[in-house]
Amino acid sequence: MYRIRPEVGAHERSHTEAFFRKVKFWNDMQSPSSLLMNSNTGDLIGSGNGSSSATTTTTVGGVGSGTALAMAGMDHQTAAAAGVGSGNIASAEAGGTMMKKVKKDPPPVFIMPDGMSYLHINRNGLLFACSTDKNVSPCTVIELLSRIAKVFKDYCGTLSEEAIRKNFILLYELLDEMIDYGYPQLTKTETLKSFVYNEPIVVSAVPNTGKMINPKTASANAVHKPVIGSVNDKGKSVNQNQKNEIFVDILERLNVIFNSSGYIVNSTIDGCIQMKSYLAGNPELRLALNEDLIIGKENAPTNAYGRVVLDDVSFHDCVNLTEFEHGRTLSFYPPDGEFVVVNYRLTGDYRTPFRIFPAVEETGPRSFEITVTIRAEMEPSHFGANVVIELPLPHCTTTATCNMLVSSKNVGSPAAEFVAADKKVLWSIKKFPGGTEQTLKVKVSLEKACTSQIRREIGPVNMNFEIPMFNVSNLNVRYLRIAENMPGYSPYRWVRYVTQSYSYVCRM
């Protein structure tokens, strides 16, 4: 064990440092000379420059190196946040001498040789981790870490490494109230406001790299304000110049599988309506959805064409459903911070925003050509932002030449390249207008003859994108009002629709 084994260095005896050491070797690209594996214990051991090239991290809870600080009242359970990136893990073959780079992300739950269980989540490039020597429920700990990340975001305004560094005293106080001796106590923002007295240091949000997105659809800077300090205990605005605002996001994540002919094999939509309120006095709100909304396919009539039919929904516990059955109206008192009003799921046939049509043609015994055509089936007024298409190639690929056929002048910054280290082609488009079609041709050369086994290594095509002010399910917010008539009270209401790809795959 790390704590009692004499052959283990003192720098590895801390649970937190052992966790980050493990994640570092999981995520960072290591050369064979900088990473060795102990064939007796299976531990990953860094040497040379490998152990000194760790990414700068900020740790909250536990004991680590550099900026790490110890947290009181945590026992064997610690919460941590650190900046991480994506990379590879280097694994050793038999004998511990031959190294092989295998791309792999660290699992959310794993056990170290000291018998400790480590659980973690990733939020905005930060790791929130927990260690325990007890047989706890992983789902419970993952939910606790998610609550901690949400509370940190509510109090800091934005979740970033700089925000955690500058608000460490505040976060220390929050953790001390949320967890006592490893046991969760308070996990709601509105409950913690009565026990936390430190004020947050406001940090500007991380700038959005997707500059092609319409600024009218991007979230305003006010959404990154901390919830604490905006309204006092009596419901009055602390800052008289502060606006009464409420932000509503309708987010939908698509899971779609296409066959090689471009037809849909499986499709689901996981959506939610989330809100963040900066309203003084915490008034009751009324949120109205589609009047013809149907919950449950078994309740849909035969002539339900054009109506929104959801498979199932789940509401926040603050929502009053008295008027939902007849008027599809939700009434609630919004809690502090960001919260999800309703989660919903939809399966079955719906019009996907993009269609993928792949084709493979052999041009020689050691070469073939891949053609990928993507058609945007949205209205021309909409567009896909930051579109990235990934095409895996066989491991025996030597070279690949990409040729793009751009059919519209409105396409923003298309680029395609062959990543030799990962044996894949990355095709990126900053702005993909609706109603257009883009084609990529890839000429591939192999180091040996093409066989059926090699052809099976091609694909599948994976697509990532985001479509602002667009939703596939047609679920709409009819209105958002304050239930009571309050003279002179005119809040600003911001409603945004965003559609994202979660798993958008086309088989070859």
N, C-alpha and C positions, 0 to 999 in steps of 0.2 A: 504494500500500500504506500501511497505517496507520503503518508504521515509517519510511517515506521520503517520503511525499507531504507537501509543505509546507502544503497547504491544510487538512490534518487537524490539529485541535487536539491539544495534548499530552495532554489528558485521555482521548483515544481511542486512544493509541498502545499501551496495555497490552492484551495479548490477553485477560486475564480481564475487565477493565473493558469491553472491546468486546463480549465475550460477554453480560455482564449487561445492557449497554445494549441489545443486540439483543433479548434475552428480555423486557426491561422493555417495550419498544415492542410486542412481540408480545402480551404478557399484559395490560398496563394499558389501560384505556379512556382514549383521548386525544381531546381536542377538536380541531377543525380548526385553531384558532389556535395550539395548542401543539405541532403536529407537521407538519413539512414534508418533502417528498421531493425530493432532488436529481435532476432529470430527466436529468442527464448520467451520473451514476454509479449511480443507483438506491439511494443510501444513505438511511436514515432519520435525520433530524436534528431534535433537540428544540430548542425555543426558548421563551422566557418561562418560565411556571411548569411547563411540561412536563418540562424537564430537571431541575428541582429537587424534584419530587414523588416521587422514587423511594422504594420501600418499603425500610425498614431491613433490611439483610442482614448475614449473617455469612459471611465467605469463608474457606475453608480451602484454601490453595494459591493460587499466582498473586499478582498485584498488583492491588488494587482501591482503592476509595475508602472512607473511614470506617474500619471495623474490619479492612480487608483487610491481610494480611501476606504476605510473600514466603516461599516454601518452597525449601529448598536441595535439590540433587540431583534436580531434576525436569526440567531442560532445557526443552524446548518442550512438555512434557506436564504439566498441572497438574490437581489434583483440587480441586473447589470445592463448597461447600455454602452455600445461601442460601435465605432464606424467600421464597416466591413465592406468588402467588394466581392466580386465573383472571380473564380479562378479554378484551379485544378488541384487534385490530390495526387501525390506521387506514391505509388504502391510498389512494393518489392516482390520479386518472384522468389522461387525457392533459393535458400542460401543467403538472401539479403544483399546480393551484389548487383543483380540486374534490376534496373528501375524502369517502370512503365508509367507514363502519364495517362491518367484516366480522369475525364471530366466528371465531377460529381459534387453535388451540394451536400452540406452536412445535414443529417436528419434532425428533426425537431427534438427528438429524445434519443439519448444514447448513454451508455454506462462506461465509465472509465475504469482502469485497472484497480483503483483504490476502492471500488465498490460503490462510489457515489453515482447517483443518477443526475444527469444534466438535461434540462429542458430549456428551449429557447424559441423566440419568435423574432421575425425581422419586420421592422416598421421604418420606412423611409431610410433604408440603409443603416439602421441602428439595430443592435441586438439587445433584446431584453431577455435575460437568462436567469435561471434558478437552479440551485443545486440542493439535493436532499439525499439523506441516507435511509429514508423511510420508504415503505411501499405505498406511495401515494398514487392517486388517480391522475394519469397524464392530462386528461381532458380538463380536470379541475385546475391544474397548474397553468395550462395554456390559457384558459379563460382568465385566470388571475393576472397573468402577464399582459393579456390584451387590455384588461381593465386599467392596469398601471400605465400602459402606454397611452390610453385614452385620457386618463386624468392628467398625465404630464402635458399632453397637447392642449387640454382645456386651460390649464394654469399658465403655460408658457406661451400659448397662442400658436406656436409652430413647433414642430418636432424635428430638431436638428441637433447636430453635435455641439454647435456653438450655443444653442439655447440651453442645453444641459450643462455645459461648462459654466455659463454665467448665472444660472439659477440653481446651482448645486445646493445651497442652503435651503431654498424652498423645497426642492425635491427630497432632500434629506428629511425635512419636516413632514412632507406628505407620506413618505415611506414609513416613518415612525408611527403615523396615525393609521396607516392602512394595514400594517402587519405587526403583530406582537408575538415574539418568540416563535416565528415561523408560521403563525396562524393568521389567516386573513380576518380583518375586522371591518373596516369601512372602505367601500370601493366606489361610492357615488360622489360626483363632484359637489352637488348641492349639500350633501351631508358633511363633507369635509370642510366646507367654508366656515363652519362654526368653530373649528378647532385649529385652523391654519391662519397665522398672523403675518407671515412674511409676504411682501409684495413682489411680483415678478419683474424681472428686467426684460423689457420688450426687445426681441431680436427680429430683424427683418427676415421675411420668408425667403427660402431658397429660390432664386430666379428660375422661371420656367424656360427650359431650353427649346421648347416647341414654339418658335416665334411665328410660325405660319398660322397659328390659331387666331381666329377673329377676337380682338380684344374685348368686343362687346359680350362675348360668351365666356370669357375667362372670369374667374372669381375675383371679386374686389379685394383690396388689401385689408379691408375691415374684417374679413372672415378670419384673419390671423391674429386678431386682438385677443388677449387673455380674457377669460370670463370673469376672473376675480378683479375687483376694483372698478368694474363698469357700473355695478349696481350695489348699493349698500344693503344692510339687513332689512331696512324699511321699504325696499323696493324703489328708492329714489336714485336717479342717475348721479354718480359722483362727479362726473365731468359734464358741466352744463352745455358745453359745445358738442357733446357726443350725440350722434344720431341714434334714433331708435330704429334698428335694422333687424331683419330676420332673413336667413339664407336657407333656401330649399334646393336640394339636389335630387334629381331623379336619375339614378345610376343603374345601368343594365350591363351585365356581363354575358357574353355569348359563348356557348359551347356548341360547336358545329363540327361534324365529320362529313366530308364529301368522299364519294368513291372516285375512281380514276376517270369516270365519264363526266364528272362535275355535278352529279345528282346528290342530294342530301340523304345521308344514311341515318344520322341522328342529330337532333338539335334541341337545345334547351336554353332558356333565358333565366338567369338569376338576377333579380332586380331588387332595389330598395329605394325608399324615399327617406333621406336623412336631412336633418335640420340643425341649425345653430342659431340661437336666439340671443339678441342683445337688446331686448325690450325692457324698459323700466317698468317696475310694478308687476311684472310677470302676469299679464292678462291672459284670459282664456282665449284660445285660438280655434278657428273652424276651418278645416281643410276639406274641400269638396273634390271628389274624383269623377270619372266618367259616370254619367247617369245610367248608361246601359251596361255597366260593368257586371260581369257574371263570375261568381266564385265557384269553382268546381265544374269539370266537364260534364258530370252527370246531370247538372242543373241547366245545361245549355240546351235551348230548343233546336229543332232541326233547321230553322232559318236564321241561325246566329251569325250569318256572314257579315263581316264588317264590325262586329261587336268584340269587345275585349273579354276574353275568357281566360281566367287564371286558374291554374291547377290548385294552388293552395296559397294562403297568406298567413302571416303572423304579425301581431301588433305589439307595440311597446305597452308596458303595463300602465302608462299614464293616459292611454287613449280611452275615451268614452265612446262606446259603439251603439249608443241608444238610437241615433239617427242613421246609422250606416245601412241598416237593412232596407230602408225605404228610400232615403235620399242620397246614399253613398257619401255621407258627410261624417268626418271625424272631428271630434271636439276634445281638447286637451289643454292642460297647463304645461307649457314647455319646461323641462328641467334645464338646469345650467349645463353649459357645454354642448358638445356635438352628440346627437343621439339619432337613432334610426326609428322613424315613426312606424314604418311597415316594411316587412320583407315579403317578397312574392316570387313565385316560380311559374314558368310557362313552358310547356313542352308541346311538341307536335310541329305541324307545318306553319311556317311563317316566312315572309320574304326576307331573305338574308341580304345585308348591305353589299356583300361582295361574293362573286362566284369565281371559282378557281377551276381552270381546265388545263391539266398537264398532259404532255405527250412525250414519248421516248422513241427515238429512231436510231437504229444501229447504222453507222456510216462506214464501218470497217471492223476487222477482227478485234482491234484494240481501241476502238473509239465509238462514241455515240453522241447524239445531239438531243438535248432536253429542251422542250418548248413549254413555257408556263405562261398562260394567258389569264389575266385577272380582269374581270368586268365589274365596274361599280354600278349596281342596280338601284342607286339612290336617285333622288331628284337632283338636277344640276345645281340647285341652291345649297346643297350639302356637300361636304367633302370629308375624306378621311385624313387625319393628321398623324404625322410621324409613323407612317406605315413601314413595317419591316417584314420582309418575306425571307424565310430561311429554308434552304434546300440542301439536305445532307447528300453527300456523294460517297461512292464506295471507297474503302480504305486503300485500295490499290491505285487511286487516282494520282496521276503525275502532274497534269496541268488541266486548267479549265479556262476557257475564254468566254467572256460574257458580252452579249450584244443586245442593247435595249432598243425597242421600237416604240417611241413615244408618239402617241396619237393626238395629243392636245398640247397647246402652248401654255395652258394654265397649270400643268403639272409642275410641282415645286421640287427642284433639286433632286432628280433621280440619280441613283448611283448603284452600281453592282460590282462586287469584287469576290474573288475566290480566296477563302481563308485556308491556306495550305495546312496549317497546324491542326485545324479541326475538321478538315476535309468537308467543307461545306461552302455554299454560295450565299452571300448576304445581299439582298436587294432592298434598298431603302428609298422611300419616296416621302418627302416632307409634306406634300399636299396632293391628294388623290381626288380630283373633282368627281362628282356624281355624273352618271351618264357617259363616262369615258371608258376606254379599254386600253390596257397596257400589256405589252408582251416582252418576255425575256427569253433569249435563245442562248443556251450554254453548250459549247462544244467541249467534250470531255475526252481526254487521252488517258489510257490505262497502261500500267506496266506489265500486264499480262492479258491473255485473251478473255473476252467478255463471256461469262457463263450465266446460267440461270441463277446461281447463288449470288453472283456479283450484282445482277440486276435487282435482286431483292434488297440490296443495300441502298438503293436509290430512294430518297424520300423518307418519310412523307413530308409534304410541303406544310410549313407552319407559318401562320400569318398573325402579326400583331398590329393593332391599330386603335385609334380613338376617333370618334365622330362627335363633335360638339353640336349641341342643340338638335339632337336627333335621338329618337328611341324607336325600337323595332316593335314593341308590344302595343304601341298607340295608347298607352296609359297616360292620361293627361291630368293636370291639376286645373280644375275649372276656376277656383278662386281660393284665396287665403285671406281670411278676415279676422278681425277681433270680435269676439262674441258680444261684448258689451259696448254700448254707445258711449264713448269717452270723448267729450268735446275737446278740440285742440290737439288730440292725439292722432297723429298721422305718420305711422311708421313706414319705412322703406322696405319693400318686399322684393327679394331677388330670387328668381326661379330659373334653374338651369337644368338642361337635359344633356346627359353624356352617355354614349354607348361605347363600350370597350370590348375587345376580344379577350376572352379568358383561355379558351382552347379552340383555335380555329385551324383545323387540320384537313388536308386533302391527301388521300392515299394515291400512290402511284400505280 
